[in-house]
Amino acid sequence: MAAEVLVTLDRGCGVPLRVQLEDQFRRAIWSGRLGAGDRVPSSRALAKALGLSRGLVQECYAQLLAEGYLVTRGGSATRVATAASRAEPASHPPPSAPPRLAADFASGVPDLASAPREDWSWAVREACRAAPNRELGYGDAAGHPRLREVLAGYLRRVRAADVTASQVIVCSGMAQGFTLVLRALAGRGLTRVGVRGSGADRLDHRRRGLGRAPGRPGTRR
């Protein structure tokens, strides 16, 4: 307990040690480092830890008790007074949940209720049960080689893309994918790209009076 108070004394500054000790406790209580109800070290333990006389520590505690910083009860440890501690910020009730929608057409949000949770949990359980220890560590930053092979095969069959697994990077989400692509383009000096805006983007442009035709590629920095 004595070490946890983190009291430091400067024996060469000319300020009496008792004054320093009292001031250190006041600052700890003001800052919240010592909170309401926290137990302070016994005078014997604190005196031993700081190399002081027990009488000096007892005088310090007596002064802080008189000022209302500490409280004590017979047969109980000395603690920080509730009235002296820093007030906790007022807690605000959590916001009420938004009304449940029959269908959510927000851009980029799939039908989460249709997620195959049972099949997914079974696949995860089976993969973890049979996976060797090395598969549980950090792998290739571009993604698991087998997964990249499967994705490359899909792109060749379905999208007719001339791609190999070494050209595939598995991202944690769309935001990371955009970040990697834009950084790569910026590294080549390209600062403007053409994108096909979503319905929400086109509506926003119409409201601003930009007059962009729906579905026509626009430019963004």
C-alpha positions in Angstrom: 0.0 0.0 0.0 2.8 2.4 0.8 4.4 2.0 -2.7 1.0 2.4 -4.4 0.5 6.0 -3.0 3.5 7.1 -5.2 4.6 9.9 -2.8 7.9 11.5 -3.6 9.9 13.7 -1.2 12.7 16.2 -2.0 15.0 16.4 1.0 17.1 19.2 -0.6 14.4 21.7 -1.6 14.1 23.4 1.8 10.4 22.6 2.3 9.7 20.7 5.5 9.0 17.0 4.8 5.7 17.1 6.6 4.5 19.9 4.4 5.6 18.0 1.3 3.8 14.9 2.5 0.6 16.7 3.2 0.7 18.5 -0.1 1.4 15.2 -2.0 -1.7 13.6 -0.4 -3.9 16.7 -1.2 -2.8 16.6 -4.9 -3.4 12.9 -5.2 -6.9 13.4 -3.9 -7.6 16.5 -6.0 -6.5 14.7 -9.2 -8.5 11.6 -8.5 -5.5 9.3 -8.1 -6.8 8.6 -4.7 -10.5 8.2 -4.9 -13.3 8.2 -2.3 -13.0 5.3 0.1 -9.4 4.4 -1.0 -7.3 3.1 1.9 -4.1 4.9 2.7 -1.1 3.1 4.1 -0.7 2.8 7.8 1.6 5.3 9.4 4.1 2.6 10.2 4.2 1.3 6.6 4.4 4.7 5.0 7.1 5.8 7.4 9.2 2.8 6.6 8.7 3.2 2.8 9.7 6.8 2.8 12.4 6.7 5.5 10.5 9.0 7.8 9.7 8.9 11.5 6.3 7.4 12.3 5.5 10.5 14.4 5.9 12.8 11.4 3.5 10.6 9.3 1.0 10.5 12.2 1.1 14.3 12.4 0.5 14.5 8.6 -2.5 12.2 8.9 -3.9 14.2 11.8 -3.8 17.4 9.8 -5.5 15.8 6.8 -8.1 14.4 9.1 -8.8 17.8 10.5 -9.1 19.3 7.0 -11.6 16.6 6.0 -9.4 14.8 3.4 -9.2 11.6 5.4 -11.6 9.7 7.6 -11.0 7.1 10.2 -13.1 4.8 12.4 -12.0 2.8 15.4 -10.6 -0.6 14.4 -10.7 0.4 10.7 -8.1 1.7 8.2 -7.8 5.4 7.4 -9.5 6.2 4.1 -10.0 9.1 1.7 -13.1 11.0 2.6 -16.0 11.0 0.1 -16.5 14.8 0.3 -12.8 15.5 -0.5 -12.5 13.3 -3.6 -13.0 14.5 -7.1 -16.6 14.4 -8.2 -17.4 11.8 -10.8 -18.8 13.1 -14.1 -22.6 12.9 -14.4 -23.7 9.7 -16.1 -26.1 10.1 -19.0 -28.7 7.4 -19.8 -27.9 5.4 -22.9 -29.7 6.6 -26.0 -32.9 4.7 -26.8 -32.7 2.0 -29.5 -33.9 3.1 -32.9 -37.2 1.7 -34.1 -36.9 -1.7 -35.7 -37.2 -1.5 -39.5 -39.0 -4.0 -41.6 -36.3 -3.7 -44.2 -33.0 -1.8 -44.0 -31.9 -0.4 -47.4 -28.8 1.3 -46.1 -25.9 1.2 -48.6 -23.4 -1.5 -47.9 -25.5 -3.3 -45.3 -26.5 -6.8 -46.2 -29.5 -8.7 -44.7 -27.8 -9.5 -41.4 -30.8 -11.7 -40.4 -30.0 -14.1 -43.3 -26.4 -14.7 -42.2 -25.9 -18.5 -42.0 -24.8 -18.4 -38.4 -25.1 -22.1 -37.8 -23.2 -23.1 -40.9 -20.6 -20.5 -40.1 -20.1 -21.6 -36.5 -19.8 -25.2 -37.7 -17.2 -24.3 -40.2 -15.2 -22.3 -37.7 -15.4 -25.2 -35.1 -14.3 -27.8 -37.7 -11.4 -25.6 -39.0 -10.1 -24.9 -35.5 -10.4 -28.5 -34.4 -8.2 -29.7 -37.2 -5.9 -26.7 -37.7 -2.3 -27.2 -36.8 -0.8 -24.7 -34.3 1.0 -22.7 -37.0 -2.4 -21.8 -38.5 -3.3 -19.9 -35.3 -0.4 -17.5 -35.5 0.2 -14.5 -37.7 0.3 -15.5 -41.3 0.9 -13.8 -44.6 -0.2 -10.1 -44.5 -1.8 -10.5 -47.9 -4.1 -13.3 -46.6 -4.0 -17.1 -46.3 -2.4 -18.6 -49.5 -5.2 -21.2 -49.8 -7.9 -18.6 -49.6 -6.2 -16.4 -52.1 -6.0 -19.4 -54.5 -9.7 -20.0 -54.2 -10.5 -16.3 -54.7 -8.3 -16.2 -57.8 -10.0 -19.2 -59.2 -13.4 -17.6 -58.6 -12.3 -14.4 -60.4 -11.0 -16.4 -63.4 -14.2 -18.4 -63.7 -16.9 -15.8 -62.9 -15.2 -12.4 -63.8 -12.9 -13.7 -66.5 -10.0 -11.9 -64.8 -6.5 -12.9 -65.6 -5.3 -13.2 -62.0 -3.2 -15.5 -59.9 -3.2 -16.0 -56.1 0.0 -13.8 -55.8 -2.1 -10.9 -57.2 -4.9 -11.2 -54.6 -4.9 -9.4 -51.3 -7.4 -10.3 -48.6 -8.6 -7.2 -46.7 -10.5 -6.9 -43.4 -13.2 -4.8 -45.1 -14.1 -2.3 -47.8 -12.5 0.6 -46.0 -9.1 -1.1 -45.8 -9.4 -2.1 -49.5 -10.1 1.4 -50.5 -7.2 2.7 -48.4 -4.7 0.2 -50.0 -5.8 1.0 -53.5 -5.8 4.8 -53.0 -2.3 4.7 -51.4 -1.0 2.6 -54.3 -2.4 5.1 -56.8 -1.1 8.1 -54.8 2.3 6.5 -54.8 2.2 6.6 -58.6 1.2 10.3 -58.6 -2.5 9.7 -59.3 -4.6 12.1 -57.2 -7.9 11.9 -59.0 -10.0 8.7 -59.5 -13.3 8.0 -61.2 -15.9 6.2 -59.2 -19.5 5.2 -59.8 -21.5 6.8 -57.0 -24.2 5.0 -55.1 -27.8 6.1 -55.1 -27.3 8.0 -51.9 -24.3 9.9 -53.5 -26.3 10.8 -56.6 -29.2 12.0 -54.5 -26.8 14.1 -52.4 -25.3 15.6 -55.6 -28.7 16.5 -56.9 -29.6 18.2 -53.7 -26.4 20.3 -54.0 -27.4 21.3 -57.5 -24.4 19.6 -59.1 -26.6 18.1 -61.9 -24.6 14.9 -62.4 -26.5 12.4 -64.4 -27.5 9.2 -62.5 -25.0 6.3 -63.0 -22.4 8.5 -64.8 -18.9 8.2 -63.3 -17.8 11.1 -61.2 -14.5 12.2 -59.8 -13.3 12.4 -56.3 -10.0 13.3 -54.6 
